[in-house]
């Protein structure tokens, strides 16, 4: 039986080598002797597996029999069983692969290949590199073959190639542990930089003063979720914020709009800045003083570091590529995605939509950490908010029933888990609630509810919402803008001819 197993093993290896030679003309990258040395060391010392378990997986082994042996060792480690020649043989027998690897005699031969596990980490990394090289060869061969086939759409092929290359690159991302000392130094450096700032913030300002007080600004590597029901003003909120950041603080911002075209989005920005109705901007039916007003205020947007991408059905893989380029070429400091549920990760062929959204949220958090910038993603809420009915005011305010909760996040609980900050937008007047329990007027008011804050406190802030201008602003801006409008109206005859 042992001879038969050896024969099967030899045939499998020979077949694999023939395929490799036929496809590439050369034998694929491999390190068979190092594979034997690693497996021998694993059966020799009890702590050897813990040294390489994050480096190697069964498929890293070129020799199929070595892959089966490592699988058996992995099974033993999972069940916290001893790993030696006898237990490995027994586990292979349980897995019904003992004869396929060459039987007990081959395991005995392997166990004598080395006398210690001194270099196992170094050997394991070479095996992992050989595996990645084989994966890249296979990947490039497959892409080349499909590129010759005219039945494949080039755009689809590029997207598929990008997603596969992303998967391969992810396998090689290993971050070693660091001693605490340099991390403390890094933390102190950040504190000193923050102390130099007059605004008291440690992150990027949103332009909303009360919000920045709670968050200390949007922090690098954070994933921020802004969630609300339709018609609450999610896009208006992030556009107001993007305008604040880019115009007031000269912070480069990128907006990925999956719902609107870039022209529609910029029209919303023009409405926001010029304080003219969207209908007038769309039709161009402006009075003379309104043309002057538009000409005067739109100068704020010229040369503002705002970049817009309106790719429909954007995938997480496309986003990753574009985001890297934006950071490298335009020194991007913040990404905004409108909105998360319109993204896809279909290339991974996940089982259902909830798994896909979970993958998207995890990828966004990973991207924020990789690029070390805040990523702000809009998200829909489920209908649970609208289904809840308001109760009459009896001690506790009835409009609380319409306030969003973390459980209202749509399609996946992973969004809440992955996010560093979750904010909800709530406009009571949308639900015909015009006063709070103290009798304060809620007309034109929007609550920003910070429901989750991983590194700080939660709380609510109130902003002014100008529905006709799709604009969120600080409460004290209303008087300033009213005064400005009065000056514009009184001086319209003195203004120069507009450019438009």
Buried (B, 14 or more C-beta within 10 A) or exposed (E): EEEEBBEBBEEBBEEBBEEBEEEEEEEBBBBBEBBBBBBBBBBBBEEBBEBBBEBBBBEBBBBBBBBBBBBBBBBBBEEEBEBBBEBBBBBBEEBEBBBBBBBBEBBEEBBEBBEEBEBBBEBBBBBBBBBBEBBBBBBEEEBEEBEEEEEBEEEEBEBBBBBBBBBEEEBEEEEEEEEEEEEEEEEEEEEEEBEEEEEEBBBBBBBBBBBBBBBBBBBBBBBBBBBBBEEBBBBBBBBBBBBBBBBEBEBBBBBBBBBBEBEBBBBBBBBBBBBBBBEBBEEEEBEEBBBBBBBBBBEBBEEBBBBBBBEEEBBBBBBBEBBBEBBEEEEBBBBBBBBBBBBBBEBBEBEEEBBBBBBBBBBBBBBBBBBEBBBBBBBBBBEBBEEBEBEEEEEEBBBEBBBBEBEBBBBBBBBBEBBBBBBBBBBBBBBEBBBBEEEEEBEBBBBBBBBBBEEEEEBBBBBBBBBEBBBBBBBEBEEEBEEBEEEBEEEBEEBEEBEE
